Amino acid sequence: MTAIDVRVGAATHPGLRRRVNEDSHLAEYPLFLVADGMGGHDAGAAASGAVVAAFRALVGRDSVGIEGMRAALSRARVAVERIGYAGRAAGTTLSGVAITEVGGHGYWLAVNVGDSRTYRFADGELEQISVDHSVVQELIDAGELTGDAAGRDSRRNEITRAIGGGSGGEADFWLLAAEAGDRILVCSDGLSGEVPEERITGILRDVIDPQDAATRLVHEAMLHGGRDNITAVVVDAVRVAGQDEGDTTPGLGSSDADEDTRPRAAAGGDA
């Protein structure tokens, strides 16, 4: 029995202004991830592809825990550090969820490095799970910039953590109790930076099939300008282990799991 039975859709496009698609994604049980590469030319594509390859070794498992994710991240960092182009270091973001099991219950184990994003759509509401590792987000947190101004700020593409790219920043993890009916969206900033959250919410609400929803989101980003590579992965929870009728908030089951419900402390390193 799997921890969460899911239906999945994924779509990607280089956008309207880029020749190379430096995004990579993984949408195979139990991992649903998006990596947005950087480094110019083919280095970014190689970096994001190397990260996806490192995590692909976990595909096919019933669930993946925190130690498995950390081990895959370590392999990914080594692989990306070996990539370079014309003396410039390659790097990539990473965001998404793994399906995990705690005490017989299904959970989303979310991971994030950089400014790709993971959202949960549930009960008609869109919630951003991940927290951007970016200069703009730090200014918002410090009260020096509003959310509305962030989308127009010239520093909106400057990230403070990455895998590779000269960054030693650690990943943040969150552990979230899953519920049947959850819809997870993982995307690169080519989507979140182009399409307003109100429009993303409307598409996730109205387009039932996850593949159709992912395709529609990518198309919407192109309608809004398509200035960057665009990737969307949509994951629907159909059945959740340990969740009986009326039981939608299972306990964590261990103190170690409780520790991982909070983001990791920030570590230094700019990308």
C-alpha positions in Angstrom: 0.0 0.0 0.0 1.4 3.4 -1.0 1.4 6.3 1.5 -0.6 8.5 -0.9 -2.3 7.5 -4.1 -1.9 10.3 -6.6 -2.7 11.5 -10.1 0.0 13.6 -11.8 0.5 15.9 -14.7 3.6 17.8 -15.8 4.4 20.3 -18.6 7.4 22.4 -19.5 8.3 24.9 -22.2 11.4 27.1 -22.9 9.2 30.1 -23.1 9.0 32.8 -25.8 12.4 34.4 -25.3 14.8 31.6 -24.4 16.5 29.2 -26.9 17.4 26.5 -24.3 15.1 25.1 -21.6 17.2 25.0 -18.4 14.4 23.6 -16.3 14.2 19.9 -15.5 11.5 18.1 -13.6 10.7 14.7 -12.0 7.1 13.6 -11.8 7.4 9.9 -10.8 6.1 8.4 -7.6 7.1 9.2 -4.9 9.0 12.3 -6.1 7.6 15.5 -7.7 10.3 18.0 -8.2 11.3 21.0 -10.4 14.9 22.3 -10.9 15.6 25.6 -12.6 19.2 25.7 -13.9 21.5 28.7 -14.2 24.9 29.3 -15.5 24.3 30.2 -19.2 24.5 28.3 -22.4 24.0 24.6 -21.6 25.4 24.7 -18.0 22.1 25.4 -16.4 20.3 22.6 -18.2 23.1 20.2 -17.3 22.9 21.3 -13.6 19.1 20.9 -13.3 19.4 17.6 -15.2 22.1 16.3 -12.8 19.9 17.1 -9.8 16.9 15.3 -11.2 19.2 12.3 -12.1 20.4 12.2 -8.4 16.8 12.0 -7.1 15.7 9.5 -9.8 17.4 6.7 -7.9 14.6 7.0 -5.3 11.8 6.5 -7.9 9.7 3.4 -7.3 9.8 3.4 -3.5 6.6 3.4 -1.5 7.8 6.5 0.4 11.0 8.6 0.9 12.1 9.9 4.3 14.2 12.8 5.3 17.5 10.9 5.3 16.9 9.6 1.7 16.3 13.2 0.6 19.4 14.5 2.3 21.5 11.7 0.7 20.1 12.6 -2.7 20.8 16.3 -2.2 24.4 15.4 -1.3 24.8 13.4 -4.5 23.2 16.2 -6.5 25.7 18.8 -5.1 28.6 16.7 -6.0 27.3 16.2 -9.5 26.6 19.9 -10.1 30.0 21.0 -8.8 31.5 19.0 -11.6 29.7 21.0 -14.2 31.0 24.3 -15.6 31.1 26.2 -18.8 33.8 28.7 -19.8 35.0 28.9 -16.2 31.5 29.8 -14.9 30.0 27.6 -12.2 26.7 26.0 -12.9 23.8 26.0 -10.4 20.2 25.2 -10.0 17.2 25.7 -7.8 15.2 22.7 -6.5 11.6 22.6 -5.1 8.9 20.0 -4.7 7.6 17.2 -2.6 8.4 13.6 -1.7 5.7 11.3 -0.5 6.5 9.9 2.9 4.9 7.8 5.7 4.9 8.5 9.4 3.2 6.2 11.8 1.0 4.7 9.0 -0.1 8.1 7.8 0.7 9.7 4.4 2.6 13.0 4.4 4.0 15.5 1.9 7.7 16.1 2.6 8.5 19.4 0.9 12.0 20.5 0.0 13.2 23.9 -1.3 16.5 25.5 -2.4 16.2 28.8 -4.3 13.1 30.5 -5.8 11.2 27.7 -7.6 8.0 27.2 -5.6 5.8 24.5 -4.1 2.1 25.3 -3.4 -0.8 23.4 -1.9 -4.3 24.0 -3.1 -6.9 22.7 -0.7 -10.4 23.7 0.2 -10.4 26.4 -2.5 -7.3 28.1 -1.0 -3.8 28.4 -2.5 -1.0 28.3 0.1 2.7 28.7 -0.8 4.6 26.1 1.2 8.1 27.0 0.2 9.8 30.2 1.1 11.9 31.9 -1.6 15.6 32.1 -1.0 15.9 35.4 -2.8 17.1 39.0 -2.1 13.5 40.2 -2.7 12.1 37.8 -0.1 14.6 38.9 2.4 13.6 42.5 1.8 9.9 41.5 2.2 10.7 39.7 5.5 12.6 42.8 6.7 9.6 45.0 5.9 11.5 47.0 3.3 9.5 45.8 0.3 5.8 45.0 -0.3 4.7 41.9 -2.1 3.2 44.0 -4.9 6.5 45.8 -5.4 8.5 42.6 -5.4 7.3 41.6 -8.8 8.7 44.8 -10.3 11.9 45.0 -8.3 15.1 44.7 -10.4 16.5 42.2 -7.9 13.7 39.7 -8.3 15.9 37.2 -10.0 18.7 37.3 -7.5 18.7 34.2 -5.3 20.5 33.6 -2.1 20.7 29.8 -2.1 21.2 27.2 -4.8 22.6 23.8 -5.5 26.0 24.7 -7.0 26.6 28.2 -8.4 29.1 28.9 -5.6 26.3 28.5 -3.0 26.6 26.4 0.2 23.1 27.1 1.3 21.2 24.2 2.8 17.7 23.1 1.8 14.6 23.8 3.8 12.2 21.0 4.6 8.6 20.9 5.8 6.5 17.9 6.8 2.8 18.3 6.0 -0.1 15.9 6.8 -1.7 15.0 3.5 -5.5 14.9 2.9 -7.4 13.4 0.1 -8.3 16.2 -2.3 -5.0 18.1 -1.8 -3.5 19.4 -5.0 0.2 20.2 -5.0 1.7 22.6 -7.6 5.5 22.7 -8.1 6.8 25.2 -10.6 9.7 27.3 -11.7 9.7 31.0 -11.5 8.8 31.2 -15.2 5.3 30.5 -14.0 5.1 32.1 -10.6 6.9 35.2 -11.9 4.5 35.7 -14.8 1.0 34.6 -13.6 -0.8 36.2 -10.7 -1.7 33.9 -7.8 -5.4 34.6 -8.4 -5.1 33.2 -11.9 -3.1 30.2 -10.7 -5.8 29.5 -8.1 -8.6 29.7 -10.7 -6.9 27.2 -13.0 -6.2 24.8 -10.2 -9.8 25.1 -9.1 -11.4 24.8 -12.5 -9.2 22.4 -14.4 -9.9 18.9 -13.0 -7.4 16.7 -14.8 -3.8 17.3 -13.4 -2.2 17.0 -16.9 -4.7 19.5 -18.3 -4.0 21.8 -15.4 -0.2 21.7 -15.8 -0.5 22.3 -19.5 -2.9 25.2 -19.0 -0.6 26.8 -16.4 2.3 26.7 -18.8 0.2 28.2 -21.6 -1.0 30.9 -19.3 2.6 31.9 -18.5 3.3 32.3 -22.2 0.2 34.4 -22.6 1.6 36.7 -19.8 4.9 37.1 -21.7 6.8 33.8 -21.4 10.0 35.6 -20.6 11.6 32.6 -18.9 11.6 28.8 -19.0 8.3 27.5 -17.6 7.6 24.2 -15.8 4.6 23.0 -13.8 4.0 19.7 -12.0 0.5 19.1 -10.6 0.0 16.3 -8.1 -3.5 15.3 -6.8 -3.9 13.2 -3.6 -6.6 10.6 -4.3 -6.3 8.5 -1.2 -4.1 9.0 1.9 -2.9 6.1 4.1 -4.1 6.2 7.7 -6.9 8.7 6.9 -10.3 7.4 7.7 -13.5 9.4 7.2 -13.4 12.2 9.8 -9.7 11.7 10.5 -7.9 14.4 8.5 -5.2 15.4 10.9 -3.1 12.3 11.8 -0.4 12.8 14.5 3.3 13.1 13.5 4.2 9.9 15.3 7.8 10.7 16.3 9.8 13.6 17.7 12.2 13.4 14.8 9.4 14.0 12.3 8.2 16.9 14.4 11.6 18.5 14.1 11.3 18.5 10.3 8.1 20.4 10.2 10.1 23.7 10.4 12.4 25.2 7.8 16.1 24.6 8.3 18.1 27.6 9.5 19.6 29.6 6.6 23.2 28.9 5.7 25.5 31.3 3.9 26.3 31.4 0.2 25.0 33.5 -2.7 24.2 32.1 -6.1 
